[in-house]
Amino acid sequence: MNRNSTLFYSYLLQICFVFVLSFSACDIIKEPYLEEGGGNGTNDSVLRKVIIEDFTGHLCANCPDAHRESDALKNIFGKQLIVLSIHSGDFAIPLPAGAPKYTYDFRTPEGNELNNYFQLMSWPNGVVNRTSYGGSLLLNYPSWGAAVGDLINLPAEAQIELDHSYDSTTRTLNTTISVEMLEDMNGILKVCAFIVEDSIINWQLDDKATPKDVQFYVHKHVLRGSLFAPPHNTWGKEIANGPVSSGDTFTLQESKNISANYNENQVSVIAYIYNDVTKEIIQAEEAKILP
Amino acid sequence: MRIKFSLLYFLILISSASFAQVLQNSQINGSFQIDGQYYQTDSAIGAYAPAQDIDLMGFGNLTFTNGPFTAGVRYESYNNAIVGYDQRYNGSEIVHRYAQYNNDGLDITIGNFYEQFGNGLIFRSYQDWSLGYDNAMDGIRVVFEPTKGIRLKGAYGKQRFFYENGPGIVRGIDGEISINDFLSNYKESWSSKKLKTVLGASVVSKYQKDNDPLRKLPENVLAYALRANINYNDFFLLSEYAYKYNDPSTGNGLIYKPGNALYLVSGYSKKGIGLTVSGKWIDNMNFRSDRAAVLNDLSINFLPALPKEQTYRLATLYPYGTQSNGEFSGKAELYYRFQPKTKLGGKYGTQINLSSSMVQSIDTDSATSKEFGPKSNFLTPGDERYFRDVNFEIEKKISPNFKGSAQYIYTEYNKNVIEGKVGADYVYAHINIIEFYYKINTTHNIRTELQHLFTDQDKKNWVMALIEYSIAPHWFITAYDEYNYGNEKSKERIHYLNGNIVYAFGSNRISIGYGKLRAGLLCVGGVCRVVPASSGLTFSITSSF
């Protein structure tokens, strides 16, 4: 072997060595693909509850992936996790009346306003407690679990109780929202509450289904509107502007007529307290209007 | 006290002299661009002025060079980003800074840098102002050429994500050997051989922590690529194969299936004729440094689109955007020039360009595994057509002052897939374009374009006319009108009238335009952004030194 060949093979060997080293930076995952165990899923009274606001649309083929993700997370985190499906944006626009499918309009003024506020550019997308995770407020569904996991075990800073009185005949809902602060705080605090309907059967495009147009898709925890009348419908009512102390309580009473188009057995109220400056949600609660 | 002053004076003198010497051997270059828009609401075209009425965005690059040393900064300001650009850019900051030393075959960069391995199938870091795209690396890059014909590259860092860095770490190496150049170190005759071969291989790995409470995610995802470029006389072959290990992400629906890609371009070229045939296979090659990223965020790789990138207005109505989850495409291009003083060439010669491309889905088994998705059949096209085009262009100089071109474009466009608009029409469009240049005298020129698009789908037929008057070397005055005369809704039969004046002097360019801009999709190399309709005044300044 002459000197030239030696040099050539020396370079080749160096290159191969670096490549072999590089291959060590690879994790190949084998079954089981799911983590074992999970969160506590308990329903103790003063645990922090976390809301995922899932911006979705019936014509969004990838949105069911996000729905399945939130379902799976619910299985882990139990009632500590509250999911709100907000149909908004391009993929929520119904097809014209007379079209064979996707004519139902799931959109709401509140959902549209939140969609614009968070500057949605793609769907599915979501916010978790309206709190940044990894520098981003808007999170795609693979990040939801980690973002929820970051928040859910923090001590609760407030407690919310919902007390409903619902008259099925007049379809009138009277709700009392009671908030008790568990920490001292300073800032503008607001309380908002949304009407949510679960298990609505209607069309949904699903990239993973065969056929992709699913006629009897179960739309879960769909935002139907606000418990509050305008102008408080999207951003709620102020309960404090300045320092508040642990033990302070606030009560709001609201009345709302529940549309005859809704299945009252599937209707809930989701209420939450948030900091109006940061928009971060401090605590949340969900309760059905009928036991 | 006097001693202290003398010492200070001496130090200033020395440092001034050194600084002056450094400056004497240095060079500073820069470039600037400012783009602005004043909006008017025009509900007829769906254009709505934002609350701030005016948006202005720009950048400035400064590069300092002294021998083997280079340093640079880039400042960007978006207040706010023009409608259609990602509003997450809003703000102002120095977004790019680096120092580079290149000497004796070793080139080291710290800070921000752009880099590409091979064709970019597993790594391409680049910036495109028109797309609002920038995935610059922030870290360390080393390029080493130990001897002629061998080049090694290493890149390590995080990617730019607006004003932050993405959560993942990207690291990769690339090795390339030009066989002829390398062997010519030992035997000079190798450099003149007809057969020239360049071989390359690259490995890229990304790291992102797994915080997912549901599933086990690979924190280190590796991709590799092998390539070979061969030239023989007038023939060339460019090839690259890439493979990516399990990489569940938003883009692929969190499946663990490995991805792969194959890119081939072969051709023949000599004076007056060129023929190119290309093919591309992509299966699950969405590769990002954040597994949750979507849109154009944090892409590590670049998957070039094969269809011709159109520049004429109506031809840009239906551009192709790469489908990173799966596509099988092919393209053939022919360029031929009929020489002057021949029957078809006429007095000045005639040039024809013919190209056609087709993009299909990839064939998959119907049996779907939840964790792996459908199994793909390598190099087998699926049934669904994403895109197809046929382009025929003829260019001819008719007299010393007059030349023109005519073009026919046939396009099939799967709007459903490319734009993600469910229930949208599959568009079949026929586009005719005629362009003329007339040289009035040595400085005054007129250019005209007439375009027509015929389709039974989407917004139906369009017509467009453009006239440009230029007074070299400073003035370019353009006016054009796009008219959607075929729209089924009479209210949407709208004239999109535009006027634009450009003044160029030295290396500076100022342009002001006024008019309506239709909504559409802007794609560069298969990477796209949505452009909403807008109306109002636009202005732009570019300058470099």
Chai-1 contact restraints between the chains, C-beta under 6 A:
chainA,res_idxA,chainB,res_idxB,connection_type,confidence,min_distance_angstrom,max_distance_angstrom,comment,restraint_id
A,N4,B,Y186,contact,1.0,0.0,6.0,A-B,restraint_1
A,Y11,B,I150,contact,1.0,0.0,6.0,A-B,restraint_2
A,I15,B,G175,contact,1.0,0.0,6.0,A-B,restraint_3
A,V18,B,I173,contact,1.0,0.0,6.0,A-B,restraint_4
A,F19,B,V203,contact,1.0,0.0,6.0,A-B,restraint_5
A,S22,B,I173,contact,1.0,0.0,6.0,A-B,restraint_6
A,S22,B,V203,contact,1.0,0.0,6.0,A-B,restraint_7
A,A25,B,S205,contact,1.0,0.0,6.0,A-B,restraint_8
A,A25,B,N220,contact,1.0,0.0,6.0,A-B,restraint_9
A,A25,B,L222,contact,1.0,0.0,6.0,A-B,restraint_10
A,C26,B,N220,contact,1.0,0.0,6.0,A-B,restraint_11
A,C26,B,L222,contact,1.0,0.0,6.0,A-B,restraint_12
A,C26,B,Y245,contact,1.0,0.0,6.0,A-B,restraint_13
A,D27,B,P218,contact,1.0,0.0,6.0,A-B,restraint_14
A,D27,B,E219,contact,1.0,0.0,6.0,A-B,restraint_15
A,D27,B,N220,contact,1.0,0.0,6.0,A-B,restraint_16
A,I29,B,K216,contact,1.0,0.0,6.0,A-B,restraint_17
A,I29,B,P218,contact,1.0,0.0,6.0,A-B,restraint_18
A,I29,B,N246,contact,1.0,0.0,6.0,A-B,restraint_19
A,I29,B,Y256,contact,1.0,0.0,6.0,A-B,restraint_20
A,Y33,B,R215,contact,1.0,0.0,6.0,A-B,restraint_21
A,Y33,B,K216,contact,1.0,0.0,6.0,A-B,restraint_22
A,Y33,B,E371,contact,1.0,0.0,6.0,A-B,restraint_23
A,L34,B,R215,contact,1.0,0.0,6.0,A-B,restraint_24
A,L59,B,V422,contact,1.0,0.0,6.0,A-B,restraint_25
A,D65,B,G253,contact,1.0,0.0,6.0,A-B,restraint_26
A,A72,B,L214,contact,1.0,0.0,6.0,A-B,restraint_27
A,I76,B,P213,contact,1.0,0.0,6.0,A-B,restraint_28
A,Q119,B,Q87,contact,1.0,0.0,6.0,A-B,restraint_29
A,S122,B,V294,contact,1.0,0.0,6.0,A-B,restraint_30
A,S122,B,L295,contact,1.0,0.0,6.0,A-B,restraint_31
A,G134,B,P167,contact,1.0,0.0,6.0,A-B,restraint_32
A,G135,B,E164,contact,1.0,0.0,6.0,A-B,restraint_33
A,N140,B,T250,contact,1.0,0.0,6.0,A-B,restraint_34
A,N140,B,A292,contact,1.0,0.0,6.0,A-B,restraint_35
A,N140,B,V294,contact,1.0,0.0,6.0,A-B,restraint_36
A,P142,B,T250,contact,1.0,0.0,6.0,A-B,restraint_37
A,P142,B,R291,contact,1.0,0.0,6.0,A-B,restraint_38
A,P142,B,A292,contact,1.0,0.0,6.0,A-B,restraint_39
A,S143,B,A292,contact,1.0,0.0,6.0,A-B,restraint_40
A,G145,B,D212,contact,1.0,0.0,6.0,A-B,restraint_41
A,G145,B,P213,contact,1.0,0.0,6.0,A-B,restraint_42
A,G145,B,L214,contact,1.0,0.0,6.0,A-B,restraint_43
A,A146,B,N211,contact,1.0,0.0,6.0,A-B,restraint_44
A,A146,B,D212,contact,1.0,0.0,6.0,A-B,restraint_45
A,G149,B,P213,contact,1.0,0.0,6.0,A-B,restraint_46
A,L205,B,V422,contact,1.0,0.0,6.0,A-B,restraint_47
